[in-house]
Amino acid sequence: MDNILHVPLEDSDRERDKTIVYRVVDNGDENLPFTDDVANACINLWADKNVRKAYDMRSEYQLNDSAKYFLDSVSRIHEHGYRPSEQDILYSRVATTGVVEVKFKIKDLDFRVFDVGGQRSERRKWIHCFDNVESIIFITAISEYDQVLFEDETTNRMTESMQLFSSICNSSWFLQTAMILFLNKKDLFGEKIQRVNITTCFPDYEGGQNYEEAVAFIKLKFSELNMHPDKKTIYMHETCATDTNQVQLVISSVIDTIIQKNLQKAGMM
């Protein structure tokens, strides 16, 4: 940490803990046992004031959004007989590589969902998925307006997301395809907007540092990307993927949207 951010550990006694953690990270083996030494080292380092300062600077480097959740939970996770909770699973993250297809049934309707990797290197793998697609759910992390791409630290994540959204939304392939936009991580956005103005990404923003105004502005920006507003509607939802109750409501709304689009195509509406 001190080599990357130039933030030294406050407590020199934590150097041993840092060595223990680095040893595990450098090993690269995900199946290493979560020993007492490793658990205690994580707890001690997370309690260090300068480590917390480094965490507050997380937009300046690449850090998983769930880091705080799991670091706060080290003691619980290290307990004998630990079993991941539903929240633990929801906070876990593995980057999508390639194309993953999931089939399921809701309300007597059969769904095929294709999860595609959002990284630049993954996008070329999407093309064969897009034949006869009824709806596209585009997910962007609304909280990442002050962060840069992992693969290109000169490009703002929100800017990249908007460019990709525009290319898909306005593609001739998808003029009749329902576009559903999830503005995800609204909980993190609500926390961050109080500290970091969205002018970081949108210099023309003149509103206040509050959730409602900032979200409304971002929605407007995405709406303006739609070059065919007379033919295509963008259905927007503010989401928090770790809030299962809210996600269920959003998914129900999305399903209703898809059903309505299909009825329109069939001339029944």
N, C-alpha and C positions, 0 to 999 in steps of 0.2 A: 504493500500500500504506500509506504513512504517513498519507494522508488518511482511509483506512477504518479501520485498526487502531491508528493513532497510534504506529506502530513505525517510527522513522526508519531510513534505511540507515546501517549502521555506517561504511562507507567512502564519504566524500563524492565520491570519484572515480566512484562508480557512478551518479551522477545522470545522466550522459550515457547510460549503458546503459539506465536507466529511461526516458529520453526516446525512445530508439530503439524499445524494446518498446511503449511507449504509442502511438507513432505507427503501428505495425503494427496494434495492437488497435483503435485508433480508426478506421483505414481500413476495417476490416470485410471486406476482400477476401481470401477464403480461398486465392486462387490467386497471391498475391504470392510472388515467389521467396524462398527461405530463404537470404538472403545471408550472407556472412562476418560483416558487422556485426551482423546480428540474432542469428546463432548465438553469437558471442562475447559479446554483451550478455546473452543468456540464461544462458550459462555463468558469467559474472562475477556476475550477480545471484544465481544459485543458490548461489554460494560465499559470499555475504555472510551473516555470522552472524545478523544481524537478520531477514533474509529467512527463514532457517531457523526462527527463533523464531516468525515469523508463520505459517509452515507448521505448526508445532506447535499453533497456535491455530486450526487449520482448521475445527474444529467450530463456531466462532463466526461463520463466513461460508460462502458457497457456493463450494466448490472440488471439481472432479472428482477422484475417488479415484485416477485414473491419473496425476495431475499429477507426482508424484514419479518414477514410472517413466519418463516421457518427459523430464523435466528431467535425470534421471540419464543419459539416452541421447542428449542433444543432439549431442555430438561424433560419435557413431556415425551418427546420422540425417543429419548434415550431410556425411558423407563422399561423395565422388564415386561415383556408381553405386549409391547406397543403394537397396535393395529391402526393403520391410516384411517382417519375419519373422512367423512364426505368432504369437509372443507379442505383437508390435507390434499385430497385427490384433485379438487377443483383448483387449488393453488399450484399444483404441479404443472410444469410446462416442458414440453418437448417440441422442438421446432419441426414443423411438417416438412418432409422431404418427399419428392415425387407426388403422386396422386393417390389419395386414400378414398375408397368408395365405401359408403355405409348405406345399408338398406334397412328400412323400418316401415311400420304401418301405423297410421294415426287416423282415427275416425273412418275406418274402412278404405282409406286411401294409401296407396303404395308410394313411398318416397325413395328416391335414390339421390343421395347427397355426395358430392365430390369435394373433398377437402384438398385444396392445392396450396403448395408452399408459396409464401409471399416474397421470399428473398429473390433477388434478381436472377440468381443462377437457377432457380426453380421454375421461373415463368415459362420457359420454352417447353416445359412438359405439359402445359395445360391444353394445348391446341386440340388434341383428340377427344377432350371431354365436352366440347362445346357444340355438339350436334344435337339439335332439338332440345336445348335446355329451356325449361319453362321460366325459371327465375334465377337470378344471381344474387346471392347474399354477399355483400362486400363489407368486410369488417376492418375498421380502422381504429387504432388506439388514440382516442381523443386527447389523452394525457401526454402524448409524446411530441407535443408541438415545440418543445425546446431541446429535443434530442436528435442525434444524427444516426445514420444507418450503421449497422455493424460492418457491412461490407464496403462502405464509402463514408468516411467521417467528414466529408465536405458537404454532404447532402442532408438536409433536414428531413426527418421522418414524415412529418405531416405533409410537406411539400411533395415528397416522393409519392406518398399515398394518394394525394389529390391528382397527380399526373397520371398515375395508374388507373384511378377511378375514371378519369376523363376518357382515357383511351378505350376502356371497356364499355362505358356508358354510351359513347358515341360511335362505337363500331357498327358497321353496316350489318354485321351478323346478329346484333342484338337489338335492332330497332323495335321488335315486337316482344322482347324479353323484359319481364318485370325486374326492376332494379330495387333491391332492398338494402339500405345502408344502415349498418350497426355502428353507432358512435360508441365504441366500447371503452371500458375502464373509466366510467363516469365518476366513480368514487374517488379514484386517484386524481382525476381532473379537478374535482371539487376541492381537494386539498391543495393541489399545486397552484390553482389560479389565484389563491390568496397570497402566494409568495412570488410567482413568476407571471408577468403579464403576457398575454398571447401576442403582443406586439413583437415578441421575439420571432414569431413566424409570420405574423400579419401586421406589418408596419402601418397599414391604413386603418387599423382598428382604433376607434375613439371612445369605446365604451368603458365601463368600469371593470375592476377586477372582481367580478362576481359571476357565479355560475350561469345564471339565466341569460345575462347579456352576452357573455362570451360564447355560450353554446348556440344562441340564436344567430350570432355572427358567423360561426363556423358552418352552421346549416345553410345559411345564405350563400356562403362561398361554394359549398358543394352543389347547391341548386344551380348556381350560375354556370357550372361546368356542363350542364345538360344543354346540348345544342338543339334538341328537338322537344322542347317543353310542351308543344301542342300534341305530340304523339306519345310521349313517354313521361310517366310520373315516377319520381324517386320517393320511395316510402322510407322514411327515416325513423330510427328508434335509438334512444339513448339507453345503453345497456351496461350492466355490471355482471360479467360472466360468473362470478362467484356467488351471486345472489340468485339462488335457484327459484325462488318464488317469482321474482321479477322476470327472469328468463322464461319461465313457463307462460307468463302473460304475453310476453313479446312473441314467443313461438306460436301461440294461439292466434295472435293477430297476423303473423306472417302466413300461417296456413290459410286463414280466411282470405288474405290477399291473393294467394295462389289459386284458391278455388274460384274466386271471382274472375280472375284473369282467364281461367280455363272456360268458365261459363260464357264469358264475352267472346272468346274465340269460337265457341260452338254456336253463337248466335242466340243464346238463351237469356241474355241480359241486354 
